[in-house]
């Protein structure tokens, strides 16, 4: 199943994608795809519906918003692709590198990425994003994570490298600017998707920048969910960005950052593609 939120900003309605061009609204049944609804069985209630009896709408007639509403946490795993660790000159980590970014960075997958004032080091990062379906705390093994994953979507983990790398403190400063986490176009539920070896890519103005497979991950997705649950309670609707492969702007010589005016396309096999115009603040 593919679940989505369609409509103008802060007026999105919960929907199910029933074909590549059509969706049906389910907000009358569950309210929204958010923490409260998911904790109260929203997915199970929608699965019990006869979707074929509901009016269909054309996806193209609506804005695709973030497929989960107002996540309480955005958790990121850094340096989680072997080739990306090499291109940054970092030693591959022995445990997942975990950091946070502000939840308000989450926007729709076709919304604009806004370059902060004066930035010349804003970067792109394709990532497969895990959306949590039910609370997870102190999981006993990575295999236990499967029961706590709602599904998967595409995340563009935009980063401002000057604030992330050159200013003292934690990476969160370079990750939390408004618009720095386009997500979408929808969530593919975990029962219908295997993320262990899928193609993911990113282009800037049609130029291929990132091209890899999730099999290059150092720590698998279930391992990351299990690991994070050892020191943080994951809640329904929380999102985990699981790392980016090689080809980010800071990895090129000379570096290739996004400065404004570009089109960034981000895709993952079996999920789809999101597309954002880059604008200046």
Backbone as CSV, one residue per row, in Angstrom:
resi,resn,N_x,N_y,N_z,CA_x,CA_y,CA_z,C_x,C_y,C_z
1,UNK,0.838,-1.193,0.000,0.000,0.000,0.000,0.878,1.251,0.000
2,UNK,0.408,2.277,-0.706,1.087,3.566,-0.721,0.172,4.595,-0.063
3,UNK,0.666,5.252,0.960,-0.142,6.240,1.670,0.481,7.618,1.496
4,UNK,-0.372,8.631,1.446,0.102,9.972,1.108,-0.786,11.013,1.774
5,UNK,-0.381,12.264,1.616,-1.161,13.405,2.083,-1.213,14.421,0.945
6,UNK,-2.430,14.745,0.514,-2.630,15.615,-0.637,-3.292,16.914,-0.214
7,UNK,-2.808,18.023,-0.767,-3.449,19.297,-0.500,-2.457,20.390,-0.210
8,UNK,-2.961,21.587,-0.062,-2.111,22.743,0.202,-1.454,22.626,1.577
9,UNK,-0.392,23.380,1.771,0.367,23.334,3.015,-0.540,23.579,4.221
10,UNK,-0.452,22.671,5.189,-1.238,22.683,6.422,-2.727,22.456,6.179
11,UNK,-3.092,22.063,4.965,-4.465,21.660,4.667,-4.488,20.279,3.991
12,UNK,-3.409,19.529,4.163,-3.297,18.228,3.517,-4.350,17.254,4.061
13,UNK,-4.756,16.328,3.207,-5.720,15.292,3.587,-5.103,13.916,3.391
14,UNK,-5.357,13.038,4.342,-4.819,11.678,4.272,-5.431,10.931,3.092
15,UNK,-4.568,10.210,2.377,-5.031,9.510,1.179,-4.283,8.199,1.012
16,UNK,-4.828,7.351,0.139,-4.170,6.134,-0.306,-4.013,6.233,-1.817
17,UNK,-2.816,5.946,-2.305,-2.560,5.950,-3.746,-3.041,4.610,-4.308
18,UNK,-3.991,4.662,-5.228,-4.565,3.420,-5.754,-4.074,3.077,-7.154
19,UNK,-3.426,4.031,-7.812,-2.777,3.779,-9.094,-1.717,4.849,-9.275
20,UNK,-0.960,4.776,-10.366,0.091,5.771,-10.575,-0.462,7.177,-10.789
21,UNK,-1.760,7.279,-11.053,-2.340,8.595,-11.327,-3.519,8.949,-10.429
22,UNK,-3.979,8.007,-9.582,-5.190,8.260,-8.805,-5.010,7.921,-7.328
23,UNK,-5.810,8.589,-6.507,-5.797,8.359,-5.065,-7.224,8.431,-4.553
24,UNK,-7.421,7.932,-3.325,-8.696,8.108,-2.637,-8.404,8.713,-1.268
25,UNK,-9.250,9.617,-0.838,-9.083,10.236,0.470,-9.642,9.318,1.556
26,UNK,-8.949,9.301,2.701,-9.394,8.488,3.838,-9.410,9.310,5.128
27,UNK,-9.313,10.624,5.008,-9.265,11.471,6.196,-10.568,11.426,6.989
28,UNK,-11.676,11.077,6.350,-12.939,10.963,7.079,-12.938,9.770,8.029
29,UNK,-12.029,8.826,7.793,-11.948,7.625,8.617,-10.879,7.751,9.697
30,UNK,-9.719,8.334,9.353,-8.590,8.337,10.291,-8.153,9.726,10.729
31,UNK,-8.615,10.751,10.073,-8.137,12.102,10.372,-6.920,12.434,9.534
32,UNK,-5.751,11.989,9.948,-4.518,12.299,9.222,-3.521,11.177,9.442
33,UNK,-2.509,11.128,8.611,-1.396,10.208,8.837,-0.433,10.883,9.802
34,UNK,-0.730,10.789,11.092,0.107,11.412,12.104,0.261,10.462,13.292
35,UNK,0.998,10.914,14.273,1.306,10.052,15.425,0.046,9.543,16.117
36,UNK,-0.880,10.430,16.393,-2.081,10.028,17.122,-2.883,8.995,16.347
37,UNK,-3.085,9.246,15.066,-3.869,8.311,14.256,-3.178,6.961,14.129
38,UNK,-1.877,6.987,13.910,-1.143,5.725,13.767,-1.159,4.932,15.061
39,UNK,-1.052,5.615,16.191,-1.113,4.928,17.479,-2.481,4.309,17.735
40,UNK,-3.487,4.821,17.051,-4.851,4.321,17.231,-5.330,3.459,16.066
41,UNK,-4.366,2.845,15.361,-4.716,1.836,14.357,-5.147,2.354,13.013
42,UNK,-4.641,3.518,12.608,-5.069,4.107,11.335,-4.818,3.179,10.154
43,UNK,-3.637,2.563,10.107,-3.323,1.707,8.960,-4.267,0.522,8.904
44,UNK,-4.531,-0.101,10.023,-5.425,-1.260,10.055,-6.847,-0.870,9.650
45,UNK,-7.288,0.297,10.090,-8.631,0.761,9.738,-8.749,1.019,8.243
46,UNK,-7.695,1.581,7.641,-7.725,1.843,6.202,-7.663,0.538,5.415
47,UNK,-6.869,-0.407,5.895,-6.804,-1.703,5.213,-8.149,-2.415,5.197
48,UNK,-8.980,-2.139,6.192,-10.288,-2.791,6.274,-11.327,-2.146,5.361
49,UNK,-10.985,-0.998,4.775,-11.930,-0.301,3.905,-12.029,-0.953,2.530
50,UNK,-13.160,-0.762,1.901,-13.303,-1.111,0.484,-12.947,0.136,-0.317
51,UNK,-11.661,0.260,-0.663,-11.192,1.465,-1.339,-11.809,1.625,-2.720
52,UNK,-12.192,0.513,-3.336,-12.761,0.581,-4.687,-14.110,1.293,-4.714
53,UNK,-14.756,1.396,-3.571,-16.063,2.055,-3.511,-15.955,3.555,-3.263
54,UNK,-14.727,4.030,-3.065,-14.528,5.442,-2.737,-14.225,6.258,-4.000
55,UNK,-14.632,7.515,-4.013,-14.353,8.358,-5.192,-12.847,8.516,-5.406
56,UNK,-12.436,8.443,-6.637,-11.024,8.617,-6.978,-10.772,10.065,-7.388
57,UNK,-9.563,10.538,-7.049,-9.139,11.861,-7.491,-7.823,11.720,-8.248
58,UNK,-7.543,12.678,-9.117,-6.292,12.661,-9.864,-5.182,13.260,-9.005
59,UNK,-4.105,12.509,-8.855,-2.981,12.985,-8.038,-2.440,14.300,-8.586
60,UNK,-2.410,14.420,-9.905,-1.841,15.610,-10.546,-2.588,16.889,-10.191
61,UNK,-3.817,16.765,-9.684,-4.599,17.943,-9.338,-4.264,18.485,-7.954
62,UNK,-3.372,17.803,-7.233,-3.088,18.171,-5.853,-1.590,18.295,-5.604
63,UNK,-1.255,19.116,-4.629,0.109,19.129,-4.086,0.298,17.882,-3.231
64,UNK,1.457,17.231,-3.374,1.825,16.113,-2.512,2.597,16.661,-1.318
65,UNK,1.978,16.614,-0.148,2.636,17.086,1.055,3.534,16.018,1.641
66,UNK,4.171,16.348,2.751,4.919,15.330,3.476,3.984,14.165,3.776
67,UNK,4.394,12.920,3.514,3.470,11.788,3.674,3.157,11.442,5.126
68,UNK,3.875,12.027,6.078,3.529,11.896,7.490,3.447,13.303,8.066
69,UNK,2.438,13.541,8.892,2.202,14.891,9.399,2.961,15.133,10.694
70,UNK,3.678,16.237,10.740,4.308,16.736,11.956,5.013,15.644,12.770
71,UNK,6.042,15.016,12.215,6.781,14.028,13.014,7.380,14.682,14.248
72,UNK,7.368,13.950,15.347,7.926,14.524,16.576,9.445,14.467,16.592
73,UNK,10.013,13.562,15.810,11.472,13.445,15.737,11.907,13.171,14.303
74,UNK,13.022,13.788,13.913,13.729,13.430,12.684,15.133,13.015,13.101
75,UNK,15.411,11.737,12.968,16.675,11.157,13.414,17.467,10.775,12.174
76,UNK,18.746,11.044,12.190,19.587,10.787,11.025,20.750,9.864,11.390
77,UNK,21.124,9.039,10.442,22.300,8.185,10.586,23.335,8.675,9.591
78,UNK,24.502,9.054,10.084,25.541,9.610,9.224,26.595,8.596,8.837
79,UNK,27.267,8.867,7.723,28.388,8.031,7.263,28.004,6.557,7.220
80,UNK,26.799,6.264,6.685,26.301,4.886,6.721,26.450,4.149,5.405
81,UNK,27.101,4.767,4.412,27.426,4.072,3.167,28.941,4.016,3.058
82,UNK,29.460,2.847,2.740,30.911,2.652,2.744,31.618,3.625,1.808
83,UNK,31.096,3.789,0.599,31.765,4.657,-0.364,31.649,6.133,0.030
84,UNK,30.568,6.499,0.700,30.428,7.884,1.157,31.436,8.181,2.265
85,UNK,31.649,7.227,3.164,32.656,7.426,4.212,34.031,7.650,3.595
86,UNK,34.317,6.888,2.544,35.611,7.022,1.871,35.751,8.405,1.236
87,UNK,34.670,8.888,0.557,34.786,10.171,-0.150,34.929,11.346,0.818
88,UNK,34.439,11.198,2.048,34.577,12.278,3.023,35.886,12.182,3.790
89,UNK,36.654,11.103,3.577,37.909,10.921,4.286,37.738,10.414,5.699
90,UNK,36.515,9.934,6.015,36.240,9.458,7.372,36.511,7.960,7.483
91,UNK,36.874,7.521,8.663,36.997,6.102,8.942,35.598,5.525,9.102
92,UNK,35.260,4.437,8.404,33.926,3.845,8.557,33.624,3.592,10.032
93,UNK,32.466,4.021,10.515,32.161,3.919,11.945,31.967,2.473,12.396
94,UNK,32.252,2.237,13.671,32.030,0.905,14.256,30.641,0.791,14.867
95,UNK,29.979,1.916,15.073,28.587,1.967,15.497,27.901,3.056,14.679
96,UNK,26.577,2.990,14.516,25.889,4.046,13.773,26.149,5.428,14.357
97,UNK,26.423,6.382,13.475,26.575,7.780,13.862,25.184,8.410,13.830
98,UNK,24.682,8.827,14.984,23.299,9.288,15.089,23.272,10.770,15.474
99,UNK,22.431,11.524,14.783,22.221,12.925,15.125,20.785,13.287,14.783
100,UNK,20.366,14.459,15.206,18.989,14.908,14.989,18.971,16.104,14.047
101,UNK,17.795,16.316,13.450,17.548,17.577,12.781,16.158,18.044,13.183
102,UNK,15.906,19.330,13.100,14.637,19.876,13.561,13.475,19.263,12.776
103,UNK,12.415,18.808,13.450,11.264,18.221,12.745,10.599,19.172,11.763
104,UNK,10.675,20.477,12.024,10.034,21.442,11.124,10.745,21.564,9.782
105,UNK,11.870,20.859,9.601,12.513,20.837,8.288,11.706,20.031,7.280
106,UNK,10.811,19.165,7.760,10.086,18.254,6.872,9.053,19.011,6.047
107,UNK,9.165,18.855,4.720,8.231,19.471,3.777,7.844,18.430,2.736
108,UNK,6.980,18.790,1.818,6.597,17.884,0.742,7.724,17.664,-0.249
109,UNK,7.666,16.558,-0.937,8.733,16.170,-1.845,8.874,17.028,-3.084
110,UNK,7.882,17.889,-3.348,7.947,18.766,-4.514,7.961,20.245,-4.110
111,UNK,8.150,20.478,-2.816,8.264,21.845,-2.327,9.675,22.386,-2.573
112,UNK,9.831,23.687,-2.451,11.119,24.317,-2.746,12.116,24.123,-1.610
113,UNK,13.369,23.904,-1.977,14.490,23.928,-1.039,15.008,25.362,-0.992
114,UNK,15.091,25.923,0.212,15.496,27.318,0.361,16.932,27.385,0.873
115,UNK,17.826,27.958,0.074,19.214,28.156,0.478,19.261,29.293,1.505
116,UNK,19.878,29.077,2.669,19.912,30.115,3.707,20.694,31.353,3.254
117,UNK,20.469,32.479,3.900,21.177,33.715,3.534,22.690,33.536,3.587
118,UNK,23.351,33.888,2.488,24.810,33.859,2.437,25.441,32.490,2.263
119,UNK,24.643,31.438,2.171,25.219,30.096,2.084,25.807,29.827,0.700
120,UNK,27.021,29.276,0.701,27.630,28.810,-0.550,27.992,27.335,-0.440
121,UNK,27.488,26.657,0.620,27.821,25.249,0.821,26.586,24.428,1.196
122,UNK,25.471,24.721,0.530,24.274,23.922,0.728,24.370,22.678,-0.157
123,UNK,24.123,21.516,0.432,24.390,20.236,-0.218,23.120,19.381,-0.255
124,UNK,23.132,18.378,-1.106,22.019,17.451,-1.305,22.439,16.071,-0.800
125,UNK,21.477,15.254,-0.380,21.766,13.890,0.074,20.523,13.026,-0.108
126,UNK,20.527,12.126,-1.081,19.430,11.175,-1.204,19.506,10.169,-0.063
127,UNK,18.357,9.877,0.550,18.329,8.886,1.630,17.008,8.127,1.605
128,UNK,17.073,6.847,1.940,15.844,6.102,2.165,15.433,6.358,3.604
129,UNK,14.185,6.719,3.781,13.671,7.161,5.068,12.717,6.117,5.637
130,UNK,12.937,5.752,6.894,12.064,4.831,7.609,11.044,5.648,8.396
131,UNK,9.779,5.273,8.298,8.742,5.893,9.108,8.272,4.860,10.133
132,UNK,8.293,5.248,11.388,7.929,4.339,12.467,6.405,4.199,12.549
133,UNK,5.945,2.964,12.772,4.513,2.701,12.840,3.977,2.553,14.242
134,UNK,4.805,2.066,15.150,4.390,1.974,16.549,5.621,2.089,17.435
135,UNK,5.383,2.460,18.687,6.470,2.780,19.599,7.482,1.655,19.712
136,UNK,8.768,2.034,19.781,9.858,1.066,19.897,10.842,1.558,20.938
137,UNK,11.084,0.734,21.928,12.032,1.073,22.987,12.701,-0.203,23.477
138,UNK,14.022,-0.195,23.541,14.816,-1.321,24.029,14.492,-2.620,23.273
139,UNK,14.418,-2.520,21.959,14.180,-3.729,21.165,15.298,-4.735,21.428
140,UNK,14.960,-6.006,21.435,15.935,-7.035,21.799,16.894,-7.373,20.670
141,UNK,16.444,-7.232,19.431,17.300,-7.573,18.296,16.868,-6.775,17.081
142,UNK,17.753,-6.644,16.064,17.348,-5.958,14.841,16.109,-6.560,14.186
143,UNK,15.936,-7.873,14.291,14.769,-8.509,13.677,13.469,-7.984,14.278
144,UNK,13.509,-7.566,15.536,12.305,-7.043,16.185,11.862,-5.722,15.576
145,UNK,12.771,-5.041,14.895,12.440,-3.734,14.321,11.353,-3.831,13.262
146,UNK,11.253,-4.965,12.591,10.293,-5.109,11.491,8.873,-4.776,11.925
147,UNK,8.505,-5.160,13.127,7.139,-4.947,13.600,6.856,-3.498,13.960
148,UNK,7.872,-2.656,13.931,7.705,-1.267,14.343,7.854,-0.288,13.187
149,UNK,8.050,-0.801,11.982,8.231,0.049,10.805,6.918,0.152,10.038
150,UNK,6.440,1.378,9.880,5.256,1.608,9.058,5.581,1.405,7.586
151,UNK,6.682,2.014,7.138,7.050,1.904,5.740,8.244,2.780,5.411
152,UNK,8.407,3.024,4.114,9.604,3.696,3.611,9.214,4.789,2.625
153,UNK,9.992,5.854,2.638,9.789,6.932,1.694,11.150,7.509,1.308
154,UNK,11.127,8.527,0.455,12.356,9.189,0.018,12.560,10.437,0.854
155,UNK,13.782,10.624,1.292,14.144,11.837,2.023,15.310,12.518,1.311
156,UNK,15.209,13.809,1.139,16.321,14.615,0.651,16.877,15.354,1.870
157,UNK,17.959,14.818,2.439,18.538,15.351,3.677,19.484,16.498,3.336
158,UNK,18.899,17.665,3.082,19.697,18.827,2.695,20.583,19.253,3.871
159,UNK,21.807,19.650,3.549,22.797,19.986,4.578,23.533,21.270,4.206
160,UNK,23.790,22.103,5.193,24.607,23.294,4.982,25.970,22.997,5.599
161,UNK,26.979,22.741,4.752,28.252,22.185,5.232,29.077,23.179,6.063
162,UNK,28.924,24.476,5.809,29.669,25.439,6.619,29.254,25.324,8.086
163,UNK,27.943,25.345,8.335,27.458,25.224,9.700,27.677,23.820,10.261
164,UNK,27.602,22.812,9.397,27.767,21.441,9.879,29.210,21.119,10.259
165,UNK,30.151,21.553,9.424,31.538,21.094,9.554,32.462,22.159,10.131
166,UNK,32.291,23.409,9.712,33.271,24.435,10.044,32.956,25.222,11.311
167,UNK,31.743,25.098,11.800,31.384,25.768,13.045,31.419,24.738,14.174
168,UNK,31.774,25.165,15.353,31.928,24.215,16.452,30.577,23.642,16.871
169,UNK,30.617,22.481,17.514,29.389,21.871,18.009,28.931,20.705,17.168
170,UNK,27.645,20.435,17.195,27.090,19.247,16.570,26.577,19.524,15.163
171,UNK,26.388,18.439,14.404,25.938,18.545,13.021,24.547,19.147,12.891
172,UNK,23.750,19.102,13.961,22.367,19.572,13.884,22.286,20.994,13.339
173,UNK,23.309,21.805,13.551,23.274,23.199,13.090,23.261,23.290,11.568
174,UNK,23.921,22.366,10.898,23.937,22.391,9.449,22.787,21.643,8.808
175,UNK,21.899,21.086,9.632,20.839,20.216,9.126,19.430,20.772,9.326
176,UNK,19.304,21.840,10.114,17.988,22.209,10.625,17.375,23.468,10.032
177,UNK,17.940,23.967,8.942,17.333,25.129,8.294,15.955,24.764,7.734
178,UNK,15.029,25.724,7.680,13.717,25.452,7.097,13.840,24.886,5.688
179,UNK,12.996,23.923,5.375,12.896,23.260,4.062,13.977,22.218,3.831
180,UNK,14.797,21.904,4.825,15.952,21.028,4.608,15.630,19.538,4.693
181,UNK,14.328,19.169,4.568,14.013,17.739,4.530,12.776,17.451,3.685
182,UNK,12.854,17.693,2.366,11.750,17.239,1.508,11.562,15.727,1.633
183,UNK,10.304,15.284,1.715,9.985,13.859,1.838,8.839,13.502,0.905
184,UNK,8.865,12.262,0.410,7.741,11.819,-0.414,8.179,10.837,-1.485
185,UNK,7.405,10.668,-2.529,6.096,11.303,-2.689,5.008,10.683,-1.797
186,UNK,5.280,9.468,-1.319,4.358,8.739,-0.455,5.152,7.740,0.360
187,UNK,4.491,7.074,1.289,5.100,6.002,2.063,4.649,4.677,1.472
188,UNK,5.607,3.821,1.155,5.301,2.443,0.744,5.355,1.600,2.010
189,UNK,4.247,0.953,2.350,4.185,0.229,3.621,5.140,-0.959,3.627
190,UNK,5.604,-1.279,4.823,6.676,-2.262,4.988,6.294,-3.644,4.494
191,UNK,5.005,-3.970,4.499,4.590,-5.309,4.073,4.710,-5.509,2.567
192,UNK,4.968,-4.441,1.834,5.035,-4.552,0.369,6.344,-4.031,-0.202
193,UNK,7.387,-3.930,0.631,8.638,-3.349,0.137,9.830,-3.930,0.878
194,UNK,10.851,-4.306,0.120,12.108,-4.795,0.687,13.200,-3.780,0.365
195,UNK,13.737,-3.077,1.375,14.687,-1.993,1.131,16.155,-2.414,1.126
196,UNK,16.440,-3.700,1.197,17.818,-4.121,1.472,18.775,-3.941,0.295
197,UNK,18.287,-3.943,-0.947,19.183,-3.769,-2.092,18.431,-3.094,-3.228
198,UNK,18.160,-1.800,-3.051,17.454,-1.041,-4.070,18.316,0.125,-4.543
199,UNK,18.057,0.549,-5.748,18.798,1.630,-6.399,18.305,2.975,-5.860
200,UNK,19.226,3.870,-5.532,18.860,5.233,-5.150,19.794,6.212,-5.836
201,UNK,19.275,7.385,-6.173,20.047,8.319,-6.992,19.598,9.751,-6.728
202,UNK,20.434,10.683,-7.178,20.100,12.099,-7.099,20.728,12.811,-8.295
203,UNK,19.965,13.691,-8.936,20.487,14.508,-10.022,20.284,15.980,-9.696
204,UNK,21.167,16.820,-10.222,21.046,18.271,-10.104,21.060,18.835,-11.514
205,UNK,19.957,19.476,-11.897,19.790,19.979,-13.268,20.076,18.890,-14.296
206,UNK,19.641,17.676,-14.005,19.791,16.553,-14.924,21.140,15.868,-14.878
207,UNK,22.097,16.420,-14.151,23.420,15.807,-14.036,23.413,14.792,-12.894
208,UNK,23.776,13.569,-13.195,23.818,12.555,-12.152,24.902,12.884,-11.135
209,UNK,24.509,12.930,-9.871,25.464,13.200,-8.796,25.630,11.962,-7.899
210,UNK,24.520,11.334,-7.543,24.566,10.150,-6.683,23.908,8.975,-7.404
211,UNK,24.521,7.822,-7.288,24.015,6.616,-7.961,24.559,5.412,-7.205
212,UNK,23.729,4.775,-6.406,24.216,3.700,-5.553,23.089,2.721,-5.263
213,UNK,23.346,1.809,-4.342,22.345,0.849,-3.889,22.393,0.778,-2.368
214,UNK,21.259,0.476,-1.777,21.211,0.400,-0.317,22.063,-0.738,0.234
215,UNK,22.463,-1.657,-0.607,23.336,-2.754,-0.150,24.724,-2.249,0.237
216,UNK,25.055,-0.988,-0.087,26.333,-0.409,0.322,26.279,0.144,1.750
217,UNK,25.110,0.018,2.390,25.001,0.487,3.777,25.941,-0.294,4.690
218,UNK,26.525,0.415,5.631,27.367,-0.226,6.642,26.484,-0.902,7.692
219,UNK,25.449,-0.199,8.118,24.488,-0.741,9.082,23.116,-0.781,8.416
220,UNK,22.505,-1.951,8.370,21.209,-2.104,7.732,20.113,-1.344,8.454
221,UNK,18.989,-1.199,7.784,17.888,-0.400,8.316,17.368,-0.962,9.635
222,UNK,17.150,-2.259,9.700,16.632,-2.841,10.940,17.633,-2.683,12.081
223,UNK,18.917,-2.788,11.749,19.948,-2.572,12.762,19.867,-1.143,13.298
224,UNK,19.678,-0.183,12.413,19.605,1.217,12.837,18.414,1.455,13.753
225,UNK,17.247,0.909,13.405,16.056,1.090,14.251,16.286,0.460,15.615
226,UNK,16.802,-0.766,15.614,17.102,-1.447,16.888,18.094,-0.625,17.717
227,UNK,19.159,-0.166,17.087,20.210,0.569,17.785,19.668,1.847,18.416
228,UNK,18.917,2.612,17.654,18.377,3.873,18.161,17.428,3.623,19.323
229,UNK,16.691,2.513,19.271,15.736,2.216,20.346,16.420,1.903,21.671
230,UNK,17.719,1.693,21.663,18.425,1.403,22.905,18.608,2.636,23.774
231,UNK,18.486,3.838,23.181,18.686,5.061,23.964,17.634,6.126,23.696
232,UNK,16.598,5.793,22.940,15.566,6.767,22.600,14.287,6.006,22.281
233,UNK,13.167,6.481,22.785,11.903,5.830,22.423,11.403,6.393,21.100
234,UNK,11.240,5.517,20.151,10.704,5.897,18.857,9.186,5.843,18.921
235,UNK,8.547,6.849,18.353,7.098,6.951,18.378,6.536,6.868,16.959
236,UNK,5.275,6.483,16.855,4.617,6.421,15.552,4.725,7.765,14.846
237,UNK,5.101,7.701,13.577,5.261,8.928,12.794,6.651,9.506,12.810
238,UNK,7.517,9.039,13.728,8.912,9.485,13.702,9.582,9.007,12.421
239,UNK,10.561,9.776,11.946,11.260,9.397,10.718,12.745,9.242,10.999
240,UNK,13.343,8.284,10.310,14.777,8.040,10.412,15.370,8.106,9.017
241,UNK,16.245,9.083,8.795,17.021,9.148,7.560,18.232,8.233,7.728
242,UNK,18.379,7.260,6.865,19.319,6.166,7.122,20.687,6.332,6.477
243,UNK,21.001,7.527,5.996,22.323,7.766,5.432,22.294,7.969,3.932
244,UNK,23.344,8.564,3.406,23.418,8.870,1.977,24.639,8.217,1.355
245,UNK,24.548,7.839,0.083,25.713,7.256,-0.599,26.662,8.329,-1.119
246,UNK,27.723,7.885,-1.784,28.720,8.800,-2.328,28.117,9.686,-3.410
247,UNK,28.811,10.803,-3.672,28.381,11.716,-4.723,27.797,13.019,-4.225
248,UNK,27.883,13.278,-2.927,27.385,14.558,-2.411,28.292,15.685,-2.903
249,UNK,27.769,16.898,-2.839,28.515,18.033,-3.374,29.875,18.223,-2.749
250,UNK,29.980,18.001,-1.446,31.260,18.213,-0.778,32.290,17.156,-1.146
251,UNK,31.854,16.067,-1.789,32.775,15.001,-2.161,33.480,15.231,-3.484
252,UNK,33.001,16.204,-4.269,33.629,16.487,-5.566,34.832,17.409,-5.385
253,UNK,35.743,17.333,-6.337,36.888,18.233,-6.398,36.902,18.884,-7.779
254,UNK,36.542,20.168,-7.923,36.073,21.059,-6.864,34.659,20.692,-6.399
255,UNK,34.275,21.210,-5.238,32.973,20.891,-4.663,31.837,21.419,-5.541
256,UNK,30.699,20.719,-5.479,29.530,21.077,-6.283,28.326,21.269,-5.368
257,UNK,28.105,22.482,-4.932,26.984,22.770,-4.044,25.807,23.346,-4.821
258,UNK,24.649,23.405,-4.183,23.484,24.033,-4.807,23.373,25.451,-4.260
259,UNK,23.265,26.415,-5.171,23.365,27.830,-4.817,22.070,28.599,-5.052
260,UNK,21.114,27.967,-5.744,19.860,28.636,-6.070,19.593,28.555,-7.556
261,UNK,18.380,28.178,-7.912,17.988,28.070,-9.316,18.021,26.661,-9.867
262,UNK,18.663,25.729,-9.169,18.776,24.356,-9.664,17.476,23.564,-9.422
263,UNK,17.393,22.439,-10.109,16.346,21.449,-9.869,17.016,20.193,-9.338
264,UNK,16.618,19.778,-8.141,17.167,18.571,-7.530,16.117,17.470,-7.611
265,UNK,16.461,16.376,-8.271,15.584,15.204,-8.337,16.205,14.073,-7.531
266,UNK,15.374,13.404,-6.758,15.827,12.382,-5.835,14.947,11.161,-6.013
267,UNK,15.542,9.991,-6.266,14.726,8.817,-6.550,15.206,7.562,-5.858
268,UNK,14.263,6.673,-5.593,14.565,5.365,-5.025,13.700,4.326,-5.729
269,UNK,14.353,3.284,-6.184,13.680,2.182,-6.866,12.539,1.634,-6.008
270,UNK,11.372,1.470,-6.628,10.235,0.905,-5.930,9.439,1.889,-5.106
271,UNK,9.935,3.125,-4.984,9.188,4.157,-4.265,8.769,5.256,-5.229
272,UNK,9.723,5.839,-5.935,9.386,6.886,-6.886,10.443,7.957,-6.936
273,UNK,10.021,9.178,-7.247,10.933,10.309,-7.399,10.295,11.551,-6.798
274,UNK,11.122,12.372,-6.148,10.677,13.687,-5.721,11.534,14.734,-6.435
275,UNK,11.037,15.939,-6.479,11.699,16.961,-7.298,11.495,18.327,-6.648
276,UNK,12.586,19.029,-6.383,12.492,20.347,-5.739,13.278,21.387,-6.510
277,UNK,12.696,22.556,-6.646,13.446,23.693,-7.154,14.199,24.323,-5.981
278,UNK,15.435,24.728,-6.249,16.247,25.377,-5.234,16.108,26.881,-5.399
279,UNK,15.734,27.570,-4.315,15.583,29.019,-4.359,16.411,29.649,-3.256
280,UNK,16.672,30.928,-3.379,17.378,31.677,-2.343,16.415,32.299,-1.351
281,UNK,16.821,32.351,-0.114,15.968,32.961,0.915,15.677,34.406,0.568
